[in-house]
Amino acid sequence: MLPDTFVDMPVNLAKLKYMSEQRPQIIKTSLDTTVNFTFSLYDIQLSEKNIDSTIHQFKELIQKVNPAYVFDEIVIEKERNIGWFDFKSYGIDEQIYNIVYVKPIGGRLLHGVFNCTCRDNVEWKDAALQVIYSINDCTIGG
């Protein structure tokens, strides 16, 4: 359910926004580049049984690296086979709202992030969760 107006983030901009060489595999952005969805499928085993521990590990890692970030609770959606949490981080000139999620796809780890400015959070949070919840594992029963 990703909005049709979202485009692949240009590589030069992706290098600025995601400075690590291990930047996400797919980065979709709004035309003004203030709203972003990332998707990365890793060759790491993930099943519905370990979604909880995996998402907790992601949260703990981010907290250790950035203890000033403000975190909310972790949500495990068993019926949707997904785990996520949200937090506020700090950009160059304003706060950023983030949702980090994990989901098994074909037994592998799909890791993604949604982010927008905190001032756009109210407008985007529900829509972002709809996009995240709409991700289907087409390897099941196929």
KEMI-136812 format. One record per residue: residue in one letter; x, y, z of N, C-alpha, C, CB in turn. Coordinates in steps of 0.1 Angstrom, whole numbers, padded with zeros to 4 digits, always signed. Glycine has a CB too. Layout:
residues N
AXYZXYZXYZXYZ/...
This chain:
residues 142
M+0008-0012+0000+0000+0000+0000+0009+0013+0000-0009+0000+0012/L+0021+0012-0005+0029+0023-0005+0023+0034-0015+0044+0019-0010/P+0022+0046-0011+0016+0056-0020+0023+0056-0034+0017+0070-0014/D+0015+0058-0044+0021+0058-0058+0030+0069-0060+0009+0059-0068/T+0029+0080-0053+0038+0092-0055+0052+0090-0049+0032+0104-0049/F+0054+0079-0042+0068+0077-0036+0077+0071-0047+0067+0067-0024/V+0089+0076-0047+0099+0072-0057+0111+0066-0050+0103+0084-0066/D+0120+0060-0058+0133+0055-0053+0141+0068-0049+0140+0046-0063/M+0147+0067-0038+0155+0079-0033+0168+0079-0042+0159+0078-0018/P+0171+0090-0048+0184+0091-0056+0196+0087-0047+0186+0105-0061/V+0205+0080-0054+0217+0075-0047+0225+0086-0039+0226+0068-0056/N+0226+0097-0045+0234+0108-0039+0227+0113-0026+0236+0120-0048/L+0214+0113-0026+0206+0117-0014+0206+0106-0004+0192+0121-0018/A+0205+0094-0008+0206+0082+0001+0219+0082+0008+0204+0069-0007/K+0230+0085+0002+0243+0085+0008+0244+0096+0019+0254+0088-0002/L+0236+0107+0017+0236+0118+0027+0227+0114+0039+0231+0131+0021/K+0215+0109+0036+0206+0105+0047+0209+0093+0054+0192+0104+0041/Y+0215+0083+0047+0219+0070+0053+0234+0069+0051+0211+0058+0047/M+0242+0074+0060+0256+0076+0058+0264+0062+0058+0262+0084+0068/S+0259+0052+0064+0266+0039+0065+0266+0033+0051+0259+0030+0075/E+0277+0026+0048+0277+0019+0035+0267+0007+0035+0292+0013+0033/Q+0262+0003+0047+0252-0007+0048+0238-0001+0048+0254-0016+0060/R+0236+0009+0039+0223+0016+0039+0212+0006+0034+0223+0028+0030/P+0200+0009+0036+0189+0000+0032+0189-0003+0018+0175+0006+0036/Q+0185-0015+0014+0185-0020+0000+0175-0012-0008+0181-0035+0000/I+0163-0009-0003+0153-0001-0010+0149+0010-0001+0141-0010-0014/I+0150+0022-0007+0146+0034+0000+0135+0041-0009+0158+0044+0003/K+0123+0043-0004+0113+0050-0011+0110+0063-0004+0099+0041-0012/T+0109+0074-0011+0107+0087-0005+0096+0095-0011+0120+0094-0006/S+0090+0104-0004+0081+0113-0009+0088+0123-0018+0073+0121+0002/L+0081+0130-0027+0087+0139-0036+0095+0150-0030+0076+0145-0045/D+0091+0154-0018+0099+0164-0010+0109+0158-0001+0089+0173-0002/T+0111+0145-0002+0121+0137+0006+0120+0138+0021+0134+0141+0002/T+0108+0142+0026+0107+0143+0041+0100+0131+0047+0099+0155+0044/V+0095+0122+0039+0089+0109+0044+0095+0098+0036+0073+0110+0041/N+0100+0088+0044+0108+0077+0038+0103+0063+0044+0122+0079+0041/F+0104+0053+0035+0102+0039+0039+0114+0032+0034+0089+0033+0033/T+0120+0023+0042+0131+0015+0038+0127+0000+0039+0144+0018+0046/F+0134-0008+0031+0131-0022+0031+0144-0029+0028+0120-0026+0021/S+0148-0039+0037+0160-0047+0034+0157-0061+0038+0172-0042+0043/L+0159-0071+0029+0157-0085+0031+0171-0091+0033+0149-0092+0020/Y+0173-0097+0045+0186-0102+0049+0186-0118+0049+0191-0097+0062/D+0197-0124+0046+0198-0138+0046+0201-0143+0061+0210-0143+0037/I+0192-0138+0070+0192-0142+0084+0179-0148+0087+0195-0129+0093/Q+0179-0160+0093+0167-0167+0096+0158-0159+0106+0170-0181+0102/L+0145-0158+0103+0135-0152+0112+0122-0160+0110+0133-0137+0109/S+0117-0164+0122+0104-0170+0122+0095-0163+0131+0105-0185+0126/E+0082-0166+0131+0072-0159+0140+0076-0162+0154+0058-0164+0137/K+0083-0172+0157+0087-0175+0171+0097-0166+0176+0092-0189+0172/N+0106-0160+0168+0116-0151+0173+0115-0137+0169+0130-0156+0169/I+0103-0133+0164+0101-0118+0161+0103-0110+0174+0086-0116+0155/D+0097-0115+0185+0098-0107+0197+0113-0104+0201+0091-0115+0209/S+0121-0115+0202+0135-0113+0206+0142-0105+0196+0142-0127+0208/T+0139-0106+0183+0146-0099+0172+0143-0084+0173+0143-0104+0159/I+0131-0080+0175+0127-0066+0175+0133-0060+0188+0112-0064+0175/H+0133-0067+0199+0139-0062+0212+0154-0060+0210+0137-0072+0223/Q+0161-0068+0202+0175-0066+0199+0178-0054+0191+0181-0079+0192/F+0169-0051+0181+0170-0039+0174+0169-0027+0183+0160-0039+0162/K+0159-0027+0191+0156-0016+0200+0168-0013+0210+0143-0018+0208/E+0173-0024+0215+0184-0023+0225+0197-0018+0218+0188-0037+0231/L+0199-0022+0205+0211-0017+0198+0210-0002+0195+0212-0025+0185/I+0198+0002+0191+0196+0017+0188+0197+0025+0201+0182+0019+0182/Q+0192+0019+0212+0193+0026+0225+0207+0028+0230+0184+0019+0236/K+0215+0017+0228+0229+0018+0232+0237+0028+0224+0236+0004+0231/V+0234+0029+0211+0242+0038+0203+0237+0052+0205+0240+0034+0188/N+0224+0054+0208+0218+0067+0209+0209+0068+0221+0210+0071+0196/P+0215+0069+0233+0207+0069+0246+0197+0081+0247+0216+0068+0257/A+0199+0091+0240+0191+0103+0241+0177+0101+0233+0198+0115+0236/Y+0176+0091+0224+0164+0089+0217+0153+0086+0226+0166+0079+0206/V+0141+0090+0223+0129+0087+0231+0121+0076+0225+0120+0100+0232/F+0120+0065+0232+0113+0053+0227+0100+0051+0233+0122+0040+0230/D+0091+0045+0225+0078+0040+0230+0079+0025+0231+0066+0044+0220/E+0068+0019+0234+0068+0004+0236+0069-0004+0223+0056+0000+0244/I+0073-0016+0225+0074-0025+0214+0060-0032+0211+0085-0036+0216/V+0056-0033+0199+0043-0039+0195+0046-0052+0188+0034-0029+0187/I+0041-0063+0192+0041-0076+0185+0027-0079+0180+0047-0087+0194/E+0026-0079+0166+0013-0082+0160+0013-0097+0155+0010-0072+0148/K+0010-0106+0164+0011-0120+0161+0002-0124+0148+0006-0129+0172/E-0010-0118+0148-0019-0122+0136-0013-0116+0123-0033-0116+0139/R-0005-0106+0124+0001-0100+0112+0016-0105+0110+0001-0085+0112/N+0021-0112+0120+0034-0118+0119+0045-0107+0118+0035-0128+0107/I+0044-0097+0126+0053-0085+0125+0055-0079+0139+0047-0074+0116/G+0067-0074+0141+0070-0066+0154+0076-0053+0150+0080-0074+0162/W+0072-0043+0158+0077-0029+0155+0078-0021+0168+0068-0022+0145/F+0085-0010+0167+0085+0000+0178+0088+0014+0171+0096-0003+0188/D+0084+0024+0178+0087+0037+0173+0095+0046+0183+0073+0045+0170/F+0101+0056+0178+0110+0065+0186+0112+0078+0179+0123+0058+0190/K+0116+0088+0187+0120+0101+0182+0135+0102+0182+0113+0112+0190/S+0140+0106+0171+0155+0109+0170+0157+0123+0166+0162+0099+0159/Y+0169+0127+0164+0173+0141+0161+0180+0142+0148+0181+0146+0172/G+0174+0150+0139+0180+0154+0126+0188+0166+0128+0170+0155+0115/I+0193+0171+0117+0202+0183+0118+0194+0195+0123+0207+0186+0104/D+0181+0197+0118+0174+0209+0122+0161+0206+0129+0172+0217+0111/E+0157+0193+0131+0144+0190+0138+0144+0175+0142+0132+0193+0129/Q+0134+0172+0150+0132+0159+0155+0126+0150+0143+0123+0158+0167/I+0130+0137+0144+0125+0128+0134+0117+0117+0141+0137+0122+0126/Y+0105+0113+0135+0097+0102+0141+0101+0090+0132+0082+0105+0140/N+0103+0078+0139+0108+0066+0132+0099+0054+0137+0122+0063+0135/I+0096+0045+0128+0091+0032+0131+0100+0022+0125+0076+0030+0125/V+0105+0013+0134+0114+0002+0130+0106-0011+0130+0127+0001+0139/Y+0106-0019+0120+0098-0032+0120+0107-0043+0115+0086-0030+0112/V+0102-0055+0119+0108-0068+0114+0096-0077+0110+0118-0074+0124/K+0099-0085+0100+0089-0095+0096+0096-0106+0088+0078-0088+0086/P+0091-0118+0091+0097-0129+0083+0091-0130+0069+0095-0143+0090/I+0100-0131+0059+0096-0133+0045+0104-0145+0040+0099-0120+0036/G+0097-0155+0037+0104-0167+0032+0114-0173+0043+0111-0165+0019/G+0111-0171+0055+0120-0175+0066+0132-0166+0068+0124-0189+0063/R+0132-0155+0061+0144-0146+0062+0139-0133+0069+0150-0143+0048/L+0148-0125+0073+0145-0112+0080+0143-0101+0071+0157-0109+0090/L+0131-0096+0071+0128-0083+0064+0128-0072+0075+0113-0083+0057/H+0137-0063+0073+0139-0052+0083+0136-0039+0076+0153-0051+0089/G+0128-0030+0082+0125-0018+0076+0123-0006+0085+0112-0019+0068/V+0123+0006+0080+0122+0018+0088+0113+0027+0080+0135+0024+0091/F+0104+0034+0088+0096+0045+0083+0101+0057+0090+0081+0043+0085/N+0103+0068+0084+0106+0081+0091+0100+0093+0084+0121+0082+0093/C+0097+0103+0093+0092+0116+0088+0095+0126+0099+0076+0115+0085/T+0093+0138+0097+0095+0148+0107+0085+0146+0118+0095+0163+0102/C+0089+0150+0131+0079+0148+0142+0067+0157+0140+0086+0152+0155/R+0068+0168+0133+0056+0176+0131+0047+0170+0121+0061+0190+0125/D+0051+0160+0113+0042+0153+0104+0038+0139+0109+0049+0151+0091/N+0042+0136+0121+0039+0123+0128+0024+0120+0128+0045+0123+0142/V+0016+0130+0133+0002+0128+0134-0005+0124+0121-0005+0140+0140/E+0000+0131+0111-0006+0128+0097-0001+0115+0092-0002+0139+0088/W+0011+0110+0095+0017+0099+0088+0016+0085+0096+0030+0102+0085/K+0016+0085+0109+0018+0073+0117+0008+0062+0112+0016+0076+0131/D-0005+0065+0112-0015+0055+0108-0013+0050+0094-0029+0060+0110/A-0010+0059+0085-0007+0055+0071+0005+0047+0070-0006+0068+0062/A+0016+0050+0077+0028+0042+0077+0025+0028+0082+0039+0049+0086/L+0018+0027+0093+0015+0013+0098+0006+0006+0088+0007+0014+0111/Q-0003+0012+0081-0010+0005+0070-0001+0000+0059-0021+0014+0064/V+0009+0008+0055+0019+0003+0046+0026-0009+0051+0029+0015+0042/I+0031-0008+0063+0039-0018+0069+0031-0031+0071+0044-0014+0083/Y+0018-0030+0075+0010-0041+0077+0006-0048+0064-0003-0037+0085/S+0006-0040+0053+0002-0045+0040+0013-0054+0034-0001-0034+0031/I+0025-0055+0039+0036-0063+0034+0032-0078+0035+0049-0060+0041/N+0031-0085+0024+0028-0099+0024+0040-0108+0021+0016-0101+0015/D+0040-0119+0027+0050-0129+0023+0044-0138+0012+0054-0138+0036/C+0048-0135+0000+0043-0142-0012+0050-0156-0013+0045-0134-0024/T+0059-0159-0005+0065-0173-0006+0057-0183+0001+0079-0172+0001/I+0047-0179+0010+0039-0188+0017+0028-0193+0007+0032-0182+0029/G+0027-0206+0006+0017-0213-0002+0018-0210-0017+0003-0208+0003/G+0029-0205-0021+0031-0202-0035+0038-0213-0042+0039-0189-0037/
